């Protein structure tokens, strides 16, 4: 289900938030780059949290063991899962959970009826089990019963339910263990939903496959496909999110685009008509991140404001109503929202004051507030220790040449490695004073990253 798994450049007032939710997020304060060491993921009706100390927490529906606490008992408040302190990345699916540790090993638990855990069985697991012995996993995305993942070499892998071709292996056969999708080595970002998958390559191009009944692939048709197909010729896509029947994306210029199912206004274009190709939503150029639920969409802008549209029957938009919205509506007056995860009919979000909030459907305790009462406004769930939320990681305003004695994309690649992240090792042989300030430094590398379809 929903999570963020790519680099997003975020300008908040005079600050820069750098999110890399493959492993960490980054926040720049006064020129210093700080890591936001927390991650949230909202699934069908269960929520997973990685705290700054690397511990794993879960709450909500646990019928299939998707919380990982060795039981099948629902939890209405966060419970700690095991004692490990090396969790870095999580993705909550319909009723299963996939996670990564700092050693880039892959772990899974929960429902496994379609092989979505990837352990070569269809046996449910109520606690985390390691999947294989590979130590090169860097990014994960879960759908209802599907899992898609990236390795550090830029290859794409998939397993689980495949009835609509959402795995992309040119078949409709379910897979109980990981299969490589094609031979390309330049995949950079993935988002999979109920029965469709959207992905980006390191060149900024957009690709899609799976169910296309509502035009959610964006290829101008409603014809489903079982293998990756490029959507248009644009190479400026920077962020994607799909829950399976509608897709929302952001380009490097900060514009917002949408396509697919729209019967509740979840595309945000002011209509309820489906769209089978990318449609520009408004004229704003400050969209930063987006998260899609079953029939709703939540998004953040560069000023830290929170926006929502689509279905609102459970208060999942958080605007203190239960009225659907067919265009983006500002949810509240706060301007310090920094992380966002949307589940099937609910939302979990984090503000820069280290407080986690939730709203929407709460029938299984997925909001984590100790109740099973729905909420239609952001409700405080817990406070993450602020002393651990941010970690100083250097100064992005200074960048020095590597062994080739010039500042170019190779130095961006090395800088990214220093932050514990993994940009694709592509051709970075370009150097210029891209912002015309008279010097080649880290600010130019930010622009350079965008030229390669990356954002920092």
Secondary structure by P-SEA (a helix, b strand, c coil): cccccbbbbbbcccbbbbbccccbbbbbcccbbbbccbbbbbcccbbbbbccccccccccccccccccccccccccccccccccccccbbbbcccbbbbcccccccccccccccccccccccccccccccccccccccbbbbccccccccccccccccccccccccccccccccccbbbbcccccccccccccccbbbbcccccccccccccccccccccccccccbbbbcccccccccccccccbbbbccccbbbbcccccccccccccccccccccccccccccccbbbbccccccccccccccccccccccccccccccccccccccccccccccbbbbccccccccccccbbbbbccccccccccccccccccccccccccccccccccccccbbbbcccccccaaaaaaaaaaaccccccccccccccccccccccaaaaaaaaaaacccc
